[in-house]
Amino acid sequence: MPRKRKQDNESRLAVRIGTNLRGGRARLGLTQGQLAERIDVEVETISRIETGAQLPSLARLEQIGLALDLPVAALLFDPETTRETAELLAGVMADLPAREREFIYTYVLAYARHWKTGQPRS
């Protein structure tokens, strides 16, 4: 029974990585072939990773991240946890004075803009 859970978790992780890889590739306007060429693998490997049929190694994840100009964490990111994170952050900030909450909001917004564009915002 525990083996099945591990396989289920690996399958969900593989699909998540594939979805994030596909999004990162699309953001750069790359085909599967172009990405495969960048990291020196067969195009079928990229296809299998994107569909979740293959779980890449950590070394391969690092290669993909470098080729897509993404941190490995972005390939592992689970959008379903976003709401949980937002709720946790809101709970932590709830007891802060309004001025401090505004500071944190402004900082997070500036950081997100910087990360998305790669350019510092002032």
C-alpha positions as CSV (number, residue, x, y, z in Angstrom):
1,M,0.0,0.0,0.0
2,P,2.7,2.6,0.8
3,R,4.3,1.9,-2.6
4,K,1.1,3.0,-4.3
5,R,1.1,6.3,-2.4
6,K,4.7,7.0,-3.4
7,Q,3.8,6.3,-7.1
8,D,0.7,8.6,-6.8
9,N,2.9,11.4,-5.3
10,E,5.5,10.9,-8.0
11,S,2.8,11.0,-10.7
12,R,1.4,14.3,-9.4
13,L,4.9,15.7,-9.1
14,A,5.7,14.6,-12.7
15,V,2.5,16.2,-14.0
16,R,3.2,19.5,-12.1
17,I,6.8,19.7,-13.4
18,G,5.6,19.0,-16.9
19,T,3.0,21.7,-16.7
20,N,5.5,24.2,-15.3
21,L,8.0,23.2,-18.0
22,R,5.5,23.7,-20.8
23,G,4.6,27.1,-19.4
24,G,8.2,28.2,-19.1
25,R,8.9,27.0,-22.6
26,A,5.9,28.8,-24.0
27,R,7.0,32.0,-22.1
28,L,10.2,32.0,-24.2
29,G,8.5,30.9,-27.4
30,L,10.5,27.7,-27.6
31,T,9.5,24.5,-29.3
32,Q,10.1,21.2,-27.6
33,G,12.8,20.6,-30.2
34,Q,14.6,23.9,-29.4
35,L,14.5,23.1,-25.7
36,A,15.7,19.6,-26.3
37,E,18.6,21.0,-28.3
38,R,19.5,23.5,-25.5
39,I,19.9,20.7,-22.9
40,D,21.2,18.0,-25.3
41,V,18.3,15.5,-25.0
42,E,15.9,13.9,-27.5
43,V,12.7,15.8,-28.2
44,E,10.8,12.7,-27.0
45,T,12.4,13.3,-23.5
46,I,10.9,16.8,-23.4
47,S,7.6,15.4,-24.5
48,R,7.6,12.7,-21.9
49,I,8.5,15.2,-19.2
50,E,5.8,17.7,-20.3
51,T,3.1,15.0,-20.2
52,G,4.2,13.7,-16.8
53,A,5.2,10.3,-18.2
54,Q,8.8,10.8,-17.1
55,L,10.0,12.3,-13.8
56,P,13.3,14.1,-14.5
57,S,16.3,13.8,-12.3
58,L,17.5,16.8,-10.2
59,A,20.4,17.3,-12.5
60,R,18.0,17.4,-15.5
61,L,15.7,19.8,-13.6
62,E,18.7,22.1,-13.1
63,Q,19.5,21.9,-16.8
64,I,15.9,22.7,-17.8
65,G,15.8,25.6,-15.3
66,L,18.9,27.1,-16.7
67,A,17.7,26.7,-20.3
68,L,14.4,28.4,-19.4
69,D,15.9,31.0,-17.1
70,L,13.8,29.6,-14.2
71,P,14.8,28.5,-10.7
72,V,14.3,24.8,-10.1
73,A,11.7,25.8,-7.5
74,A,9.5,27.3,-10.3
75,L,9.5,23.9,-12.0
76,L,8.4,22.3,-8.7
77,F,5.8,25.0,-7.9
78,D,2.3,23.8,-7.0
79,P,-0.3,26.5,-7.9
80,E,-2.8,24.7,-5.5
81,T,-0.7,25.8,-2.6
82,T,-0.9,29.5,-3.6
83,R,-4.2,30.0,-1.7
84,E,-2.9,28.2,1.4
85,T,0.2,30.4,1.3
86,A,-1.9,33.6,0.9
87,E,-4.1,32.6,3.8
88,L,-1.1,31.9,5.9
89,L,0.5,35.2,5.0
90,A,-2.8,37.0,5.7
91,G,-3.0,35.4,9.1
92,V,0.5,36.4,10.0
93,M,-0.1,40.0,8.8
94,A,-3.5,40.4,10.5
95,D,-2.0,41.4,13.8
96,L,0.4,43.9,12.3
97,P,-0.3,47.6,12.3
98,A,-1.7,49.0,9.0
99,R,1.6,50.7,8.2
100,E,3.5,47.4,8.5
101,R,1.0,45.5,6.4
102,E,1.3,48.1,3.7
103,F,5.1,47.8,3.8
104,I,4.9,44.0,3.4
105,Y,2.4,44.3,0.5
106,T,4.6,46.9,-1.3
107,Y,7.7,44.8,-0.8
108,V,6.1,41.6,-2.1
109,L,4.6,43.5,-5.1
110,A,8.0,45.0,-6.0
111,Y,9.7,41.7,-5.6
112,A,7.2,39.9,-7.8
113,R,7.5,42.5,-10.5
114,H,11.3,42.3,-10.3
115,W,11.2,38.5,-10.5
116,K,8.8,38.5,-13.5
117,T,10.7,41.1,-15.5
118,G,14.2,40.6,-14.3
119,Q,14.4,44.4,-13.8
120,P,14.5,46.2,-10.5
121,R,11.5,48.3,-9.7
122,S,11.7,51.5,-7.6
